[in-house]
């Protein structure tokens, strides 16, 4: 019997992850514990002297108003990795630079290339400060344009029961601090969920996310903050 892996991220990412898990020989169990929502973006927030754009999450592009992308699409877009680069092209950016897959490394790369310039950064309200800090240290003026927010979800008990199907979960994939906190709250509020998931390996995308998990859990952190490294923690499916 295939090992069951709980996927806590929302769609469209959850469906892509489920397909990857099935290909690897695992049984995915989808139970989103967070979701992304668009936030209003002021028309005058785009700096007229921006020389480039940076994106570290596809969600920033997915939730960006079409008019915002149109105003920036003539600039080179520096994307954190391959998936985000594809999203940037689909959004309408003609010139896209694919980064090394890590936000901190992308910041160093962009700072070396741009020097003392102004960068428009499409991002979420919840984000790690390291990307912006590194750019500013490198002399780049960063104008952050928040296009979405990440909020925790409290799934309905009936949905939890249906998704778990009375079977234990072997591992849990956690992609955000919001989902990490929601997972602990779920175990505290739902006796059946606690019984079926308390012993699962909680695989976190970063140390910051792991720090938001509850106590007494079996927590592991990916070597790099990307899904390839996260899924590598699963090991063999048998």
Number of C-alpha atoms within 10 A of each C-alpha: 8 12 17 21 23 24 23 25 22 18 14 9 13 18 15 10 19 19 14 15 21 13 10 14 16 21 20 23 20 20 18 21 24 26 17 19 14 17 15 11 15 11 10 8 13 18 15 11 10 17 16 20 23 26 25 26 21 22 23 25 24 18 20 22 16 12 10 19 16 12 12 20 20 15 18 16 26 25 27 24 21 14 13 23 24 15 20 28 14 12 17 16 20 13 16 21 16 18 22 14 18 16 23 19 15 24 26 15 16 21 21 14 10 16 13 14 16 19 26 24 23 25 23 25 14 14 15 12 9 12 19 20 14 19 24 15 12 19 15 21 18 20 17 18 20 21 24 23 18 19 16 18 19 15 14 9 14 8 11 18 14 10 14 19 11 13 14 20 22 20 24 22 23 28 24 26 25 20 27 26 21 24 28 17 15 21 17 12 13 13 10 18 21 18 14 17 22 19 15 19 19 24 23 31 25 20 15 14 19 22 14 18 23 17 9 8 14 14 18 16 19 19 15 13 17 16 14 13 15 21 18 12 17 19 8 10 14 8
